[in-house]
Amino acid sequence: MQGSGPDLDRTVPALLVKVGRYPQHAGGVGVLRTLGRAGVPVHAMVEDRFTPAAVSRYAVRRFVRPTTGLEQPAALVDALLAIGAAIGRRSVPVPTDDEAALLLAEHADRLSACFLLPPVPPTLPRRLADKGGLYRLCLEHGVPAPRSRTPADRAELVAAGRDLGYPLVLKNLEPWTRLRAPVVRHTTMVGDERELLAACPPDGALSVLAQECLPADRAEDWFTHLYCPADGGPPVVFTGLKLRSWPPDAGVTTRARALANPGLAEQAADFCRRIGYRGVADLDWRLDRRDGRYKLVDFNPRTGAQFRLLETVAGLDVVRCLHLDLTGRPLPRGPRQRSRGYGVGQLDLPSAAVWAWQRKALPADLLPRRGTERAWLCRDDPAPAVAEAVRFGGTVARRAREGLTRRQ
């Protein structure tokens, strides 16, 4: 399948960049596959030699660099520069988490010696990845968003719950802090004040966003993946509909469909133009049927996990856009996106089961259709699916043992 899609510069390598431990990440494998199939040599930062990304046939070299996010940024920059020197020529870094995106933007002056980087304003990715900063940007630029509060302590948290109402959504507020001192394990929904207080630590300052809940039965979850060129030209924007996630209504996408939504695409592109964003971005929106508005829920200044769902009829996705643009090649214009589906099989099964139990009906897209982009399983690169199955089985077994231990 090498050479399929747009004509990328095969003399310029790429590097998958990660900060934090999340070895079971389909988006990283997607980066390796989309660039590797186009003939680009792709290197990868991995937690160990047996992660799904590490065993992909498209990883030409694995740099085992386990990180936690507790490291000082200067040490992480030094590690990236050492990897860049080992690669031997300037390469295109592709971040798959917010911390990596911030590191690349805020230390571009040093990292540009080894890497080709989009000219994003250095402080902008941090403002976007910070949930409170994003909400303030939305208010400033007139972008609809769920009502939110950033309480400094438990008293303000209780007041936020009483103001916004229940159920209430809680999110870790800032990148880096979510790894070093998370308030909640992941996006969490609480049903009343008792659950709210139980979910947050009793002492100290809080780094948490309290956000109104847009009712699932009166809303739709959408996302836009886009690439904003370095020269400020028109962004390449894709839109999709999230059907299910794990954990339900709050976690990673497990089933989605690519659907053209010109109005939402223009809304996302206009926001990025106003704030001067450059590079790849993944934006989560929720259509609130009560007022008919798409409300911005999250802005991830990096590649999204399901980006491979979204591509043009010529095979152009946001990661290929990044490589083309930073190597001085034009972005092909034409029909924007193909209609296709996406599925994360081992996580979509429990998500579909919860959906069916809650609604007493079978969910849509229960079985993958022809042309579905599978997160792990594919004919030309089967090893990541095997590695993921082994790790997923180990995770299930460990949690089962923990559950039995708690009951004893």
C-alpha positions in Angstrom: 0.0 0.0 0.0 3.1 2.2 0.0 2.7 5.4 -2.1 -1.1 5.6 -1.9 -2.6 9.0 -1.5 -1.0 12.4 -2.0 2.7 12.6 -3.0 4.5 13.2 0.3 8.2 14.0 0.5 9.7 10.6 1.4 13.1 12.2 2.3 11.6 13.9 5.3 11.0 11.6 8.3 8.3 12.0 11.0 8.3 11.4 14.7 5.4 10.2 16.8 5.7 12.3 20.0 4.1 11.3 23.4 4.2 12.6 26.9 2.6 10.4 29.6 1.9 6.7 29.7 -0.9 5.6 27.4 0.4 2.6 25.4 -3.1 1.5 24.1 -3.6 4.5 21.9 -5.1 3.9 18.4 -4.3 7.4 17.2 -0.6 6.8 17.5 -0.8 3.7 15.4 -2.9 5.6 12.9 -0.1 8.2 12.5 2.4 5.4 11.8 0.1 3.8 9.2 -1.0 6.9 7.3 2.5 8.3 6.8 4.2 4.9 6.5 1.8 3.9 3.7 2.8 7.0 1.8 6.4 6.0 2.0 7.5 8.4 4.8 9.9 6.9 7.3 8.2 7.2 10.7 9.9 7.0 14.1 8.0 6.5 17.3 8.4 7.4 21.0 7.1 4.3 22.9 6.7 3.2 26.5 8.2 -0.2 25.8 9.1 -2.4 22.9 5.8 -4.3 22.9 3.2 -1.5 22.7 0.9 -1.6 19.6 2.8 1.3 18.1 6.1 -0.3 18.8 5.2 -3.5 16.9 3.7 -1.7 13.8 5.4 -2.6 10.6 5.4 1.1 9.8 7.6 2.2 12.7 11.1 2.3 11.2 12.7 3.0 14.6 11.4 2.8 18.2 12.7 5.2 20.8 11.8 3.7 24.2 11.2 6.8 26.3 8.7 6.1 29.0 7.4 9.4 30.5 4.9 10.3 33.2 4.4 14.0 32.8 6.1 14.6 36.1 9.4 15.4 34.3 10.6 19.0 34.0 9.9 20.4 30.5 13.6 21.1 30.0 14.4 17.4 30.4 11.7 16.4 27.9 13.1 18.9 25.4 16.6 17.5 25.9 15.2 14.0 25.2 13.5 15.2 22.1 16.7 16.9 20.8 18.6 13.6 21.4 16.0 11.7 19.4 16.2 14.3 16.7 20.0 14.0 16.5 19.7 10.2 16.3 17.2 10.5 13.4 19.8 12.6 11.6 17.8 15.2 9.8 14.9 17.6 10.5 11.7 15.7 10.8 8.0 16.4 11.3 6.8 15.7 14.9 3.2 14.6 15.3 2.0 15.0 18.9 -0.9 12.8 20.2 -1.4 14.4 23.6 -1.9 18.0 24.8 1.4 18.0 26.8 3.4 17.0 23.8 1.7 19.7 21.7 2.5 22.3 24.4 6.1 21.2 24.6 6.6 21.6 20.9 5.0 25.0 20.7 6.5 26.5 23.8 10.0 25.3 23.1 10.0 25.8 19.3 13.1 28.0 19.5 15.2 25.1 20.7 13.4 22.2 19.0 13.4 23.8 15.5 17.0 22.8 15.2 15.8 19.2 14.7 12.1 19.5 13.8 9.8 21.2 11.3 7.1 23.0 13.4 4.0 25.0 12.4 4.2 28.7 13.4 1.5 28.5 16.1 1.7 31.3 18.7 3.7 29.7 21.5 1.2 30.4 24.3 -2.0 29.6 22.3 -2.0 25.8 22.7 -1.8 26.1 26.5 -4.8 28.5 26.5 -6.8 26.1 24.3 -5.9 22.9 26.2 -6.7 24.6 29.5 -10.5 24.1 29.9 -11.0 27.4 31.6 -8.9 29.2 29.0 -10.9 27.7 26.2 -14.1 28.9 27.8 -12.8 32.4 28.1 -11.7 32.4 24.4 -15.2 31.2 23.4 -16.8 34.0 25.3 -14.3 36.5 23.8 -15.0 35.4 20.2 -18.7 34.7 20.5 -18.4 30.9 20.1 -21.2 28.9 21.8 -20.0 26.7 24.7 -21.6 25.0 27.7 -21.7 27.3 30.8 -18.7 26.6 32.9 -16.9 27.5 36.1 -13.4 27.1 37.4 -13.8 26.9 41.2 -10.7 27.5 43.3 -11.9 25.5 46.3 -14.7 23.3 47.6 -16.9 26.2 48.6 -16.8 27.6 45.0 -17.3 24.1 43.7 -20.5 23.7 45.6 -21.6 27.2 44.5 -20.9 26.2 40.9 -23.0 23.1 41.2 -25.9 25.1 42.6 -25.6 27.7 39.8 -25.1 25.3 36.8 -27.5 22.6 38.1 -27.2 18.8 38.1 -26.1 16.6 36.5 -22.8 18.4 36.4 -19.7 17.5 34.3 -16.2 17.7 36.0 -13.0 17.8 33.9 -9.4 18.2 34.9 -8.6 21.8 34.2 -5.1 22.0 32.8 -2.6 20.0 30.8 0.3 18.7 32.9 -1.7 19.1 36.1 -4.1 16.4 34.9 -1.0 14.0 35.0 0.7 15.4 38.1 -2.3 16.0 40.4 -5.6 15.0 38.7 -8.8 15.9 40.5 -10.9 13.3 38.6 -9.6 10.2 36.7 -11.4 11.3 33.5 -14.4 13.4 32.5 -16.9 12.6 35.2 -20.7 13.3 35.6 -22.1 13.8 39.1 -25.8 13.7 39.8 -26.0 15.7 43.0 -24.0 17.7 45.6 -23.1 14.6 47.6 -21.6 12.9 44.5 -19.9 16.2 43.7 -18.1 16.4 47.0 -17.2 12.7 46.9 -15.6 13.1 43.5 -13.2 15.9 44.5 -10.4 15.9 47.2 -11.4 17.4 50.5 -8.4 19.6 51.0 -6.3 22.0 48.9 -6.8 24.0 45.7 -8.8 22.5 42.9 -7.7 22.3 39.3 -11.1 21.3 37.8 -13.7 22.7 35.4 -17.4 22.4 36.4 -19.5 22.4 33.2 -23.2 22.3 32.7 -24.5 19.0 31.2 -26.2 19.2 27.9 -28.8 16.3 28.0 -27.8 13.3 25.9 -31.4 12.8 24.8 -31.5 16.4 23.4 -28.0 16.6 22.0 -25.7 15.1 19.4 -21.9 14.8 19.7 -19.9 16.1 16.7 -16.2 16.6 16.1 -14.1 18.6 13.6 -10.6 17.6 12.7 -8.7 20.3 10.8 -5.4 21.5 9.5 -4.6 25.2 9.5 -1.7 25.9 7.0 1.4 27.7 8.1 0.8 30.6 5.7 -2.6 31.3 7.1 -4.5 29.9 4.1 -7.9 28.2 4.2 -8.0 25.3 6.7 -8.7 21.8 5.6 -11.7 20.8 7.8 -13.4 17.4 8.3 -16.6 16.8 10.3 -17.9 13.6 11.9 -20.7 12.4 14.2 -19.8 10.5 17.4 -22.2 7.6 18.0 -20.8 6.0 21.1 -17.9 6.4 23.5 -16.3 4.6 26.5 -17.0 5.5 29.2 -20.5 6.3 27.8 -21.2 10.0 27.1 -17.8 11.1 28.4 -14.9 9.0 27.1 -13.0 8.2 23.9 -14.9 7.6 20.7 -15.7 4.0 20.1 -18.1 4.3 17.1 -18.3 7.3 14.7 -19.3 8.2 11.2 -17.8 10.7 8.8 -20.6 13.2 7.8 -20.2 16.4 5.9 -21.5 19.4 7.9 -20.6 22.6 6.1 -22.0 24.9 8.7 -20.0 23.3 11.6 -16.9 23.2 9.4 -17.1 26.9 8.8 -17.7 27.6 12.4 -14.6 25.7 13.4 -12.5 27.3 10.7 -13.7 30.8 11.6 -12.7 30.3 15.2 -9.2 29.0 14.3 -8.8 32.0 11.9 -9.8 34.5 14.7 -7.3 33.1 17.2 -4.5 32.6 14.7 -4.1 28.9 15.1 -1.7 26.9 13.0 -1.3 23.1 12.7 -3.5 20.1 13.4 -6.5 20.4 15.8 -9.3 18.2 17.1 -12.4 20.0 18.3 -15.4 18.4 20.1 -18.8 19.9 19.7 -22.2 19.2 21.1 -25.4 20.1 19.2 -27.8 21.4 21.7 -31.2 20.7 20.2 -32.9 23.0 22.7 -31.5 26.1 20.9 -30.1 24.5 17.7 -26.5 25.6 18.4 -23.2 23.7 18.2 -21.4 24.3 21.4 -17.6 23.8 21.7 -16.7 21.3 24.4 -13.0 20.7 23.9 -10.2 22.0 21.7 -7.2 19.6 21.5 -4.2 21.3 19.8 -2.9 18.1 18.3 -4.0 15.0 16.4 -7.2 13.3 17.6 -7.4 9.5 18.2 -10.0 8.9 15.4 -8.4 11.2 12.7 -8.1 8.2 10.3 -11.9 8.2 9.9 -11.7 11.5 8.1 -10.0 11.9 4.7 -10.7 13.3 1.2 -11.4 11.1 -1.8 -7.8 11.5 -2.7 -6.6 10.1 0.6 -5.7 13.3 2.4 -6.1 13.4 6.2 -4.9 16.0 8.7 -1.6 14.2 9.4 -0.7 14.0 5.8 -1.7 17.7 5.5 0.8 18.5 8.3 3.6 16.7 6.5 2.8 18.2 3.1 2.6 21.7 4.4 5.7 21.7 6.6 7.8 20.2 3.7 6.7 23.0 1.4 4.3 21.0 -0.7 0.8 22.2 -1.7 -2.3 20.8 -0.1 -4.5 19.2 -2.8 -7.9 20.8 -3.1 -11.0 19.0 -4.1 -13.9 16.9 -2.7 -13.5 17.2 1.0 -14.3 13.8 2.6 -15.5 10.3 2.1 -18.5 8.8 3.9 -17.2 6.0 6.1 -17.3 4.7 9.7 -14.9 4.1 12.5 -14.9 1.6 15.3 -12.9 0.5 18.4 -14.2 -3.0 18.7 -13.2 -4.1 22.2 -14.4 -0.8 23.7 -17.5 -0.4 21.6 -19.1 -3.7 22.7 -19.5 -2.6 26.4 -20.5 0.9 25.2 -23.2 -0.6 23.0 -24.4 -2.8 25.8 -24.8 0.2 28.1 -26.6 2.1 25.4 -29.0 -0.7 24.7 -29.7 -1.2 28.5 -30.4 2.5 29.0 -32.6 2.9 25.9 -34.1 -0.6 25.7 -33.2 -0.8 22.0 -30.4 -1.9 19.8 -27.9 0.9 18.9 -27.1 2.0 15.4 -24.0 0.8 13.6 -23.7 -2.2 15.9 -21.8 -4.1 13.3 -19.1 -2.5 11.2 -20.1 -1.7 7.6 -18.0 -2.2 4.6 -15.3 0.4 4.5 -15.2 0.9 8.3 -11.9 2.2 9.5 -11.0 -0.1 12.4 -8.8 1.4 15.1 -6.6 -1.7 15.5 -7.2 -4.5 13.0 -6.1 -4.1 9.4 -4.7 -6.5 6.8 -1.4 -4.8 6.0 -0.4 -4.1 9.7 -1.9 -6.9 11.9 0.7 -6.9 14.8 -0.8 -3.8 16.7 -4.2 -5.5 17.0 -2.5 -8.6 18.5 -0.5 -6.4 21.0 -3.6 -4.5 21.9 -5.6 -7.7 22.5 -2.9 -9.0 24.9 -2.8 -5.7 26.8 -6.6 -5.3 26.9 -6.9 -8.8 28.2 -4.4 -8.1 30.9 -6.2 -4.9 31.9 -9.6 -6.7 32.2 -8.0 -9.5 34.3 -6.2 -7.0 36.6 -9.4 -5.0 37.2 -11.3 -8.2 37.9 -8.7 -9.2 40.5 -8.9 -5.8 42.1 -12.7 -6.1 42.2 -12.6 -9.5 43.9 -10.0 -8.2 46.4 -12.2 -5.2 47.4 -15.1 -7.6 48.1 -13.1 -9.8 50.4 
